[in-house]
Amino acid sequence: MARDRAKHGHRAYDKTERMAPLKTEFEVQCPCCQATLVIDQGLKRVVRHVEPERADMPKLDEAHQILAEAKARRDALFEQSVASEKTRGDALSKRFEEALKQAKEEPITKPSRDFDLD
């Protein structure tokens, strides 16, 4: 397919390739994000937006390492949640036993209600 295009004089699209600006277009650099905005005077609007290269953008070579680190982080969080769920049952049963013990120690009293005072 690519050979057919080259044979017939067509080139493959390249994102890094810059188009020649029209006479009605001019470029402005955004003061906030440093992106290049191409504005058309006739249309009075932005016709193209080119973001600058980020310095902190991860490289494709590091993708395997980044994915492995993310997996390790997820696995650690999962193990932590499993451990907390295992001890949660013990903690709840301990609290229940303490409440039951406290209820047995307290004397049983008849509650006084405003309704009973009449």
Secondary structure as the mmCIF struct_conf table of DSSP 4:
data_model
#
loop_
_struct_conf.conf_type_id
_struct_conf.id
_struct_conf.beg_label_comp_id
_struct_conf.beg_label_asym_id
_struct_conf.beg_label_seq_id
_struct_conf.end_label_comp_id
_struct_conf.end_label_asym_id
_struct_conf.end_label_seq_id
HELX_RH_AL_P HELX_RH_AL_P1 ALA A 2 LYS A 7
TURN_TY1_P TURN_TY1_P1 HIS A 8 GLY A 9
TURN_TY1_P TURN_TY1_P2 LYS A 15 THR A 16
HELX_LH_PP_P HELX_LH_PP_P1 GLU A 17 LEU A 22
TURN_TY1_P TURN_TY1_P3 LYS A 23 THR A 24
STRN STRN1 GLU A 25 GLN A 29
TURN_TY1_P TURN_TY1_P4 PRO A 31 CYS A 33
STRN STRN2 THR A 36 ASP A 40
TURN_TY1_P TURN_TY1_P5 GLN A 41 LYS A 44
STRN STRN3 ARG A 45 VAL A 50
HELX_LH_PP_P HELX_LH_PP_P2 GLU A 51 ARG A 54
TURN_TY1_P TURN_TY1_P6 ALA A 55 ASP A 56
HELX_LH_PP_P HELX_LH_PP_P3 MET A 57 LYS A 59
HELX_RH_3T_P HELX_RH_3T_P1 LEU A 60 GLU A 62
HELX_RH_AL_P HELX_RH_AL_P2 ALA A 63 GLU A 105
BEND BEND1 GLU A 106 GLU A 106
HELX_LH_PP_P HELX_LH_PP_P4 PRO A 107 ILE A 108
HELX_LH_PP_P HELX_LH_PP_P5 LYS A 110 SER A 112
HELX_RH_3T_P HELX_RH_3T_P2 ASP A 114 LEU A 117
#
